[in-house]
């Protein structure tokens, strides 16, 4: 990877738990603008994270699908510039004749990195095209593995091959299985000696699926650094320390003993967002 500029020891993160307006992009973005106005009074951040399909809800048809450079993509770039931070969230996106659940990592320098959800859940498989890459972004000195919702259930896909510092998962994880979400976030942090940030939504969507949130940031030892209240629209804030991460990995050298394996169904992509 090429050298990253403006490398810092601490990554300041803000993550929003909220309820998108079903298939109404403008209403969802208006909600988000209000939340961002509040965030602007709360300090400086490097990373702003939103849930899965934050502009439409988990909608599995072409209604309100975005183009690659549509209004949601432009809105993300405007927010990134305003806050001098990367903005991350997944979009239902139409591209090259297919529909993707695309996680977009938008940096404040007009660069973006896309990750197309690899593990599709249930009826999602009928309408969404699966991604074929496992994507790690290098931003402000931190290597960030990008994931979306159901990806969290697959430990081989999540496994730290000594190539990431933060596992970031944006989700629409339903309330009936929220105990699984909590357990998997903690397990992924511990087994991979990684910070884990899981950003979930709340409310009821157009499928009558209910969501209670449980947005949380965990340390490389599985300790909670910040957590949102159930069913509450709110920001959580956390600071991810590179020196703390290095100290933990020096003391607990579990990654040295990890099993050798290869992922045959996907390729690895490492992408810098240089400022």
C-alpha positions in Angstrom: 0.0 0.0 0.0 1.1 3.5 -0.6 2.0 5.9 2.2 -1.0 7.4 4.0 -0.9 11.2 4.7 -2.1 12.8 7.9 -1.7 9.6 9.9 -3.0 9.9 13.4 -2.8 7.8 16.6 -6.5 8.2 17.3 -9.5 7.7 15.0 -12.5 9.7 16.3 -15.8 8.0 15.3 -19.4 9.1 15.4 -22.1 6.5 14.5 -25.8 7.2 14.1 -28.6 4.8 15.1 -31.9 6.0 13.6 -34.9 4.9 11.5 -34.7 5.6 7.8 -38.0 6.7 6.1 -39.2 3.8 4.0 -38.2 4.2 0.3 -38.2 8.0 0.7 -34.7 9.3 0.0 -35.4 13.0 0.6 -37.2 12.4 3.9 -34.3 10.2 5.1 -31.7 12.8 4.1 -33.7 15.5 5.8 -33.7 13.4 9.0 -30.0 12.9 8.7 -29.3 16.6 8.1 -31.0 17.4 11.4 -28.9 14.7 13.2 -25.7 16.1 11.6 -26.5 19.6 12.7 -26.6 18.3 16.3 -23.3 16.4 15.6 -21.6 19.5 14.5 -21.8 20.9 18.0 -20.1 17.8 19.5 -16.5 18.1 18.4 -14.3 16.9 15.6 -14.6 13.4 14.0 -12.6 11.4 11.5 -15.3 8.9 10.6 -19.1 9.3 10.5 -21.0 6.0 10.1 -24.6 5.3 9.1 -26.6 2.1 8.9 -27.3 -0.3 6.0 -29.5 1.3 3.2 -29.7 4.5 5.4 -31.6 6.4 2.7 -34.4 3.9 1.9 -34.6 1.2 4.6 -33.9 -2.4 3.7 -35.9 -2.3 0.5 -35.5 -5.2 -2.0 -36.7 -3.7 -5.3 -35.6 -1.0 -7.7 -37.8 1.7 -6.0 -35.6 4.6 -4.9 -32.4 2.9 -6.2 -29.6 5.4 -6.6 -27.2 5.8 -9.5 -23.4 5.7 -8.8 -23.2 9.5 -8.7 -26.8 10.2 -7.6 -28.2 12.5 -4.9 -27.2 10.2 -2.0 -23.6 9.8 -3.3 -23.4 13.6 -3.7 -24.9 14.2 -0.3 -22.3 11.9 1.3 -19.5 13.9 -0.4 -21.0 17.2 0.8 -21.1 15.8 4.4 -17.5 14.5 4.1 -16.3 17.9 3.0 -18.3 19.8 5.7 -16.9 17.6 8.5 -13.5 16.9 7.0 -14.3 13.2 7.8 -15.0 10.0 6.0 -18.8 9.2 5.7 -19.7 5.5 5.5 -23.1 3.8 4.9 -24.7 1.4 2.5 -26.9 2.5 -0.5 -29.3 0.6 -2.7 -27.5 1.3 -5.9 -28.1 0.6 -9.6 -24.9 0.0 -11.5 -24.1 -1.6 -14.9 -27.6 -3.0 -15.2 -27.6 -4.7 -11.7 -28.8 -3.7 -8.3 -26.2 -3.7 -5.4 -26.3 -3.3 -1.7 -23.2 -1.0 -1.9 -21.3 0.2 1.2 -19.7 3.5 0.2 -16.7 4.9 2.1 -16.6 8.6 1.1 -13.4 10.5 2.1 -13.3 14.4 2.3 -10.9 14.6 -0.6 -13.5 13.5 -3.2 -12.3 9.9 -3.2 -14.6 7.0 -2.4 -14.2 3.3 -2.0 -17.1 0.8 -2.6 -17.8 -2.5 -1.1 -20.6 -4.6 -2.5 -22.2 -6.9 0.1 -20.9 -10.4 -0.4 -23.2 -12.5 1.8 -26.8 -11.8 0.8 -29.6 -12.7 3.2 -32.8 -14.6 2.2 -34.9 -12.8 -0.5 -32.0 -10.3 -1.0 -30.4 -13.0 -3.2 -33.3 -12.7 -5.7 -32.8 -9.0 -6.5 -29.4 -7.9 -5.3 -26.1 -8.8 -7.1 -23.5 -10.3 -4.7 -20.1 -8.7 -4.4 -16.9 -10.6 -5.1 -14.3 -8.7 -3.1 -13.3 -8.4 0.5 -12.4 -4.7 0.9 -10.0 -3.1 3.4 -9.6 0.7 3.4 -6.5 2.5 4.8 -7.7 5.9 6.2 -5.8 8.2 8.5 -3.5 5.4 9.7 -6.2 2.8 10.4 -6.9 -0.2 8.2 -10.7 -0.7 8.1 -12.5 -3.9 6.9 -15.8 -3.0 5.3 -18.8 -5.2 5.9 -22.6 -5.2 5.7 -25.0 -6.9 8.1 -25.1 -10.7 7.3 -21.4 -10.7 6.6 -20.9 -10.7 10.4 -22.0 -14.3 10.7 -19.1 -15.7 8.7 -15.9 -16.0 10.7 -13.6 -17.0 7.8 -14.7 -13.9 5.9 -14.2 -11.8 9.0 -10.9 -13.3 9.9 -8.1 -10.9 10.5 -5.2 -11.9 8.2 -3.1 -9.3 9.9 -4.6 -6.8 7.4 -7.0 -4.7 9.4 -7.4 -2.8 12.7 -11.1 -2.0 12.6 -14.0 -4.2 11.5 -16.8 -1.9 10.5 -20.3 -3.4 9.9 -23.4 -1.4 8.9 -26.6 -3.3 9.4 -30.4 -3.6 9.3 -30.4 -6.4 11.9 -33.9 -7.4 13.0 -34.9 -7.3 16.7 -35.8 -11.0 17.0 -32.1 -11.9 16.4 -30.5 -9.0 18.2 -28.9 -11.3 20.8 -26.9 -12.9 17.9 -25.8 -9.4 16.7 -24.5 -8.6 20.2 -22.7 -11.9 20.6 -21.1 -11.9 17.1 -19.8 -8.3 17.5 -18.1 -9.3 20.7 -16.7 -12.5 19.3 -15.3 -10.8 16.2 -13.5 -8.3 18.4 -12.0 -10.9 20.6 -11.0 -13.5 18.0 -9.5 -10.9 15.6 -7.9 -8.6 18.2 -9.6 -5.7 16.4 -11.8 -2.8 17.2 -15.3 -3.6 16.0 -18.0 -1.0 15.2 -21.5 -2.3 14.5 -24.0 0.3 13.4 -27.7 -0.8 13.3 -31.0 0.9 12.7 -34.2 1.2 14.7 -37.9 1.4 14.0 -40.3 -0.6 11.7 -39.7 -0.8 8.0 -42.1 -1.4 5.0 -41.7 -5.2 5.4 -43.0 -4.9 9.0 -39.6 -5.9 10.3 -38.7 -4.4 13.7 -35.3 -3.2 14.7 -34.1 -2.2 18.1 -30.6 -0.9 17.3 -27.8 -2.2 19.6 -25.2 0.0 17.8 -21.9 -0.5 19.6 -18.2 0.0 19.5 -15.9 -2.7 21.1 -12.3 -2.8 22.0 -9.9 -5.5 20.7 -10.6 -7.4 24.0 -14.4 -7.2 23.5 -15.0 -4.4 26.0 -17.8 -2.0 25.2 -16.4 1.5 24.4 -19.7 3.1 23.5 -23.3 1.8 23.0 -26.6 3.2 22.0 -29.8 2.7 24.1 -32.3 0.3 22.6 -34.9 1.9 20.3 -33.3 5.3 20.6 -32.3 7.6 17.7 -28.9 8.8 18.8 -25.2 9.2 18.0 -22.5 7.2 19.8 -18.9 8.5 20.0 -15.7 6.6 20.5 -12.0 7.1 20.1 -10.0 4.2 18.6 -6.4 4.3 19.8 -3.7 2.8 17.6 -1.3 2.6 20.5 -3.9 0.7 22.6 -4.4 -1.7 19.7 -0.7 -2.3 19.3 -0.3 -2.8 23.1 -3.1 -5.4 23.1 -1.6 -7.3 20.1 1.8 -7.3 21.8 0.5 -8.7 25.0 -1.9 -11.2 23.5 -0.3 -12.7 20.4 -3.3 -14.9 19.4 -3.0 -13.8 15.8 0.4 -15.4 15.5 -1.3 -18.8 16.0 -4.2 -18.3 13.6 -4.9 -21.1 11.1 -3.7 -20.7 7.5 -6.5 -20.6 4.9 -7.5 -19.1 1.6 -10.8 -17.5 0.5 -11.5 -18.9 -2.9 -14.9 -17.2 -3.5 -13.6 -13.6 -3.2 -10.5 -11.6 -3.8 -8.9 -9.2 -1.4 -8.8 -5.5 -2.3 -6.7 -3.0 -0.3 -7.5 0.7 -1.0 -5.9 3.9 0.3 -7.9 7.0 0.9 -5.0 9.5 0.9 -5.6 13.1 1.9 
